[in-house]
């Protein structure tokens, strides 16, 4: 874990979105949530939908019951339009209902209502 994680390289300029969400503070539920997002268990149709709306990369990090999602997208990416479209893709609503059990939110909340956008307050590069 202390070795860091490789970053994906792109052949185009990109921008990044960072969002936060809390899970239910229950170790059993957190373990199930992590398993649901594992390479073995994740839903391919959801991964495909994420790519279909123009997202280049999506990563989720966890600390205790707190999640951070990092999204890399092309410079011309329209976040709101992409999320609106994503919500209409096959099985996306079923996925949101499935993961809502683990998340600290209302079961009827949309992804946009669950995940809170972070404000960047510092960066090192020019």
Backbone as a ProteinNet text record, in pm:
[ID]
protein_1_A
[PRIMARY]
XXXXXXXXXXXXXXXXXXXXXXXXXXXXXXXXXXXXXXXXXXXXXXXXXXXXXXXXXXXXXXXXXXXXXXXXXXXXXXXXXXXXXXXXXXXXXXXXXXXXXXXXXXXXXXXXXXXXXXXXXXXXXX
[TERTIARY]
82.1	0	86.7	197.5	282.8	371.7	359.3	439.2	374.9	251.5	180.3	109.6	33.5	-43.5	-4.8	12.7	47.1	-66.6	-31.3	-129.9	-138.9	-259.6	-281.1	-233.9	-173.5	-128.4	-223.9	-250.4	-343.7	-273.5	-321.5	-267.8	-345.7	-404.1	-483.3	-486.6	-510.7	-526.2	-652.1	-643.5	-755.8	-785.7	-900.2	-934.3	-981	-983.7	-1010.1	-1124.3	-1206.6	-1313.2	-1285.6	-1309.6	-1289.1	-1416.7	-1468.1	-1592.5	-1577.1	-1662.4	-1660.3	-1796.7	-1793.9	-1915.7	-1883.6	-1980.1	-1962.5	-2043.3	-1984.2	-2054.2	-2111.5	-2204.5	-2251.9	-2129.4	-2119.1	-2002.5	-2021.3	-2016.5	-2040.5	-1937.5	-1842.9	-1735.8	-1785.7	-1895.7	-1948.4	-2000.9	-2074.2	-2124.7	-2010.1	-1910.4	-1795.4	-1723.4	-1707.2	-1642.2	-1723.5	-1855.3	-1941.1	-1932.8	-1928	-1917.7	-1785.4	-1678.8	-1547.4	-1548.7	-1610.8	-1619.1	-1699	-1808	-1891.8	-1815	-1714.1	-1632.3	-1503.4	-1482.2	-1359.7	-1361.1	-1243.6	-1233	-1320.3	-1330.9	-1407.3	-1558.5	-1605.8	-1749.3	-1814.9	-1737.2	-1798.4	-1876.7	-1977.9	-2066.1	-2002.7	-1974.5	-1912.4	-1999.1	-2129.1	-2219	-2206.7	-2176.5	-2157.8	-2024.2	-1919.6	-1789.1	-1801.6	-1872.7	-1890.8	-1966.3	-2066.7	-2143.6	-2059.9	-1973.3	-1884.3	-1796.4	-1742.6	-1659	-1742.1	-1863.1	-1950.2	-1982.3	-1992.5	-2026	-1903.1	-1785.1	-1666.3	-1564.8	-1587.5	-1491.7	-1372.4	-1253.4	-1131.6	-1086.5	-1098.8	-1058	-1139.6	-1171.2	-1241	-1174.1	-1136.4	-1077.2	-1154.8	-1168.8	-1230.3	-1131.4	-1105.3	-1017.9	-1102.9	-1063.5	-1139.2	-1047.2	-1098.4	-1034.5	-1145.5	-1140.9	-1248.2	-1379.4	-1475.7	-1602.6	-1617.3	-1505.5	-1507.6	-1447.5	-1516.1	-1471.1	-1432.2	-1331.9	-1291.8	-1293.7	-1367.2	-1370.8	-1295.7	-1206.4	-1131.5	-1169.7	-1212.2	-1254.1	-1164.6	-1104.1	-1028.9	-1112.3	-1119	-1201	-1134.5	-1172.8	-1118.7	-1157.3	-1081.7	-1108.1	-1248.6	-1303.6	-1437.2	-1550	-1519	-1616.9	-1717	-1844.5	-1953.2	-2004.1	-1961.9	-1991.1	-2140.7	-2216.2	-2361.1	-2430	-2397.9	-2458.3	-2420.7	-2296.3	-2250.3	-2321.3	-2337.4	-2403.3	-2551.9	-2612.5	-2753.8	-2769.7	-2680.3	-2683.9	-2654.5	-2553.5	-2516.6	-2636.1	-2713.8	-2828.6	-2933.8	-2933.6	-3033.7	-2984.8	-2858.4	-2803.2	-2851.9	-2848.7	-2899.1	-2836.3	-2921.8	-2889.7	-2827.1	-2811.1	-2751.9	-2839.4	-2970.4	-3060.4	-3053.4	-3047	-3034.9	-2904.9	-2796.2	-2667.3	-2678.8	-2739	-2753.3	-2834	-2938.8	-3020.5	-2941.4	-2858.3	-2777.1	-2675.2	-2602.8	-2498.7	-2554.4	-2677.4	-2737.6	-2747.3	-2762.4	-2769.7	-2646.9	-2532.6	-2405.9	-2370.8	-2433.8	-2397.1	-2480.7	-2423.2	-2491.3	-2572.8	-2689.7	-2774.6	-2915	-3003.8	-3137.5	-3133.1	-3208	-3207.3	-3248.2	-3328.2	-3376.1	-3281.9	-3173.8	-3081.1	-3013.9	-2995.6	-2919.5	-2771.4	-2690.2	-2545.3	-2498.2	-2554.7	-2516.5	-2554.1	-2658.5	-2699.2	-2613.8	-2562	-2480.8	-2338	-2276.7	-2136.7	-2126.7	-2046.8	-2030.2	-1898.7	-1909.3	-1793.3	-1700	-1571.8	-1469.8	-1419.3	-1374.6	-1312.6	-1161.4	-1090.6	-944.9	-894.2	-811.1	-758.4	-607.8	-540.4	-395.9	-355	-255.3	-187.5	-45.6	43.6	186.2	232	171.2	217.9	166.8	231.9	192.1	88.8
-119.2	0	126	125.1	243.5	259.7	170.7	178.5	268.7	310.9	394.4	310.8	378	313.3	374.6	291.8	348.2	436	541.8	629.9	598.4	602.6	580.3	701.9	678.6	786.7	796	916.7	939	1011.8	991.1	1059.5	1186.4	1244.1	1365.4	1438.9	1568.7	1641.4	1593.4	1589.2	1540.1	1635.5	1612.6	1680.3	1573.9	1611.3	1515.9	1566.5	1471.8	1498.8	1411.7	1465.9	1391.1	1404.1	1289.1	1287.6	1201.3	1230.2	1158	1097.4	986.9	920.4	842.2	832.6	751	623.8	514.6	388.2	374.8	282.3	247.7	202.1	243.7	208.5	69.2	-30.7	-168.4	-254.7	-315	-391.5	-501.1	-567.4	-672.6	-613.4	-502.1	-436.6	-380.8	-324.8	-270.7	-382.9	-497.5	-611.7	-656.2	-659.1	-697.3	-593.6	-467	-358.2	-369.3	-394.5	-411.4	-531.9	-640.4	-759.7	-730.2	-656.6	-621.2	-538.9	-464.5	-382.6	-453	-574.9	-647.4	-685.7	-711.4	-751.8	-874	-962.7	-1086.6	-1062.7	-972.6	-957.1	-838.6	-737.4	-617.3	-650.7	-568.2	-591.7	-531.9	-614.3	-568	-462.4	-478.2	-384	-243.4	-235.6	-105.3	-45.6	-126.2	-79.5	-28.4	-104.6	-65.4	67.7	86.2	210.5	331	312	419.8	464.8	368.7	400.6	462.7	411.7	458.2	607.1	658.9	801.5	891.1	833.7	913.5	920	847.9	846.1	759.8	814.1	741.4	647.2	692.8	612	652	554.1	577.9	489.6	549.6	475.9	510.9	413.4	437.6	390.8	477.1	445.4	445	362.9	352.1	371.5	440.5	453.8	442.3	336.8	307	296.6	387.1	382.2	500.3	563.6	679.2	642	683	654.7	783.4	772.8	880.7	821.8	886.5	844.6	948.1	899.9	986.9	948.9	1048.7	1028.4	1112.6	1049.5	1120.3	1118.9	1234.8	1248.6	1347.3	1345	1442.2	1585.2	1681.8	1822	1866.7	1813.2	1855.5	1775.5	1695	1611.5	1697.9	1668.5	1738	1643.5	1668.3	1577.4	1556.1	1663.5	1652.7	1574.1	1604.4	1532	1384.2	1355.3	1215.9	1139.1	1199.7	1131.2	1111.2	1208.3	1195	1077.2	1068.3	957.6	824.3	822.4	699.6	643.1	730	686.2	612.7	632.4	569.3	439.4	406	286.3	158.5	46.6	-80	-118.4	-153.3	-205.2	-101.8	22	124.2	149.6	158	180.2	61.6	-58.7	-178.3	-173.4	-129.4	-116.1	-15.5	100.3	203.8	152.5	76.7	18.7	-86.1	-162.6	-265.8	-203.4	-101.4	-43.5	50	97.5	187.5	121.8	-8.8	-82.8	-57.6	-35.5	-20.1	126.3	215.5	356.8	432.9	536.2	620.8	724.3	680.7	765.4	705.5	773.6	719.2	624	517	416.3	476	579.6	639.9	747	779	882.8	841.4	938.1	913.4	914.7	870.7	873	1015.4	1112.9	1253.1	1302.5	1246.9	1285.9	1215.8	1098.9	1023	1075.9	1088.4	1127.9	1279.5	1334.6	1479.9	1523.2	1620.2	1669.4	1746.3	1717.2	1785.3	1909.2	2004.3	2124.5	2110.7	2131.2	2125.1	2254	2239.8	2358.8	2372	2270.2	2276.3	2183	2224.9	2137	2186	2095.3	2124	2157.5	2094.7	2112.3	2244.2	2286.5	2410.5	2382.5
0	0	0	70.3	77.5	-45.8	-142.6	-263.6	-368.2	-347.4	-443.2	-548.6	-631.6	-737	-870.6	-973.3	-1104.3	-1155.6	-1227.3	-1288.7	-1436.9	-1488.5	-1630.3	-1708.8	-1824.4	-1911.6	-2030.6	-2075.5	-2184.6	-2298.8	-2418.7	-2536	-2565.8	-2464.3	-2479.2	-2346.1	-2349.1	-2222.6	-2149.2	-2018.7	-1938.2	-1823.1	-1761.9	-1637.3	-1539.4	-1413.2	-1306.3	-1218.3	-1175.4	-1078.9	-957	-838.8	-714.4	-631.9	-589	-512.9	-387.3	-289.5	-162.7	-132.4	-59.4	-15	111.7	200.3	321.1	310.1	357.8	369.1	509.1	524.3	657.4	736.9	860.8	940.9	1002	914.5	952.2	878.3	949.8	883.9	789.2	823.2	736.1	605.2	615	494.3	409.5	474.4	400.9	326.4	390.1	324.7	202.7	214.7	102	-9.9	26.2	-72.6	-148.9	-76.1	-140.9	-235.2	-192.3	-276.4	-403.2	-389.9	-504.2	-607.4	-562.9	-652.4	-696.9	-651.8	-687.1	-835.6	-890.2	-1030.9	-1060.3	-965.5	-985.8	-983.1	-898.9	-875.2	-947.5	-986.5	-1043.7	-1170.1	-1196.7	-1310.3	-1435.6	-1533.6	-1658.2	-1727.3	-1724	-1790.7	-1730.2	-1601.1	-1534.3	-1578.4	-1582.4	-1632.3	-1775.6	-1858.8	-1998.2	-2009.4	-1925.8	-1927.3	-1887.5	-1791.5	-1747.1	-1863.4	-1933.7	-2050.2	-2162.8	-2182	-2290.5	-2279.2	-2157.4	-2141.4	-2149.2	-2174	-2198.5	-2086.1	-1978	-1867.5	-1908.4	-1892.8	-1929.6	-1818.8	-1694.7	-1580.1	-1459.2	-1377.5	-1250.9	-1147	-1036.2	-925.5	-799.3	-710.7	-580.1	-474.4	-378	-264.9	-138.7	-42.1	82.2	202.8	302.9	433	535.9	613.9	709	631.6	656.7	583.4	486.2	454.1	364.1	229	122.9	-12.8	-84	-168.8	-258.6	-399.3	-488.6	-627.9	-710.8	-795.7	-885.7	-1027.8	-1104	-1242.7	-1332.1	-1432.1	-1535.3	-1662.6	-1728.1	-1848.1	-1944	-2071.9	-2166.7	-2127	-2175.7	-2142	-2179.7	-2288.5	-2332.1	-2266.2	-2167.7	-2097.6	-2022.8	-2040.4	-1969.8	-1861	-1737.4	-1626.2	-1608.2	-1602.4	-1577.2	-1688.4	-1813	-1925.4	-1921.7	-1889.8	-1885	-1774.1	-1657.2	-1546	-1574.3	-1641.4	-1680.1	-1775.6	-1872.2	-1968.3	-1900	-1814.1	-1743.7	-1667	-1605.3	-1525.4	-1608.8	-1740.8	-1827.2	-1890.2	-1870.9	-1936	-1868	-1941	-1887.5	-1753.5	-1661.4	-1528.8	-1434.3	-1480.4	-1394	-1270.9	-1289.5	-1176.3	-1079.8	-1133.5	-1049.5	-969.1	-1033.5	-964.4	-850.3	-877.6	-774.1	-656.5	-683.7	-576	-498.3	-566.2	-501.3	-406	-452.5	-368.5	-261	-278.8	-179.1	-42.1	-38.2	88.2	175.3	113.1	183.8	211.3	138.5	143.1	244.7	298.8	396.1	318.4	270.2	187.9	186.2	117.9	96.6	-22.5	-15.6	-122.3	-256.6	-255.6	-381	-436.6	-365.6	-412.2	-542.3	-629.4	-752	-716.7	-810.2	-789.2	-759.4	-830.7	-810.5	-671.1	-613.3	-478.1	-371.7	-403.2	-308.3	-301.2	-417.5	-427	-424.5	-333.6	-318.3	-382.7	-472.4	-546.1	-452.7	-463.1	-382.3	-456	-379.8	-434.6	-421.9	-531.3	-525.5	-462.4	-360.2	-291.9	-304.4	-362.6	-378.6	-491.5	-566.5	-660.1	-679.4	-715.5	-724.4	-865	-964.8	-1102.4	-1162.6	-1269.7	-1337.4	-1445.2
[MASK]
++++++++++++++++++++++++++++++++++++++++++++++++++++++++++++++++++++++++++++++++++++++++++++++++++++++++++++++++++++++++++++++

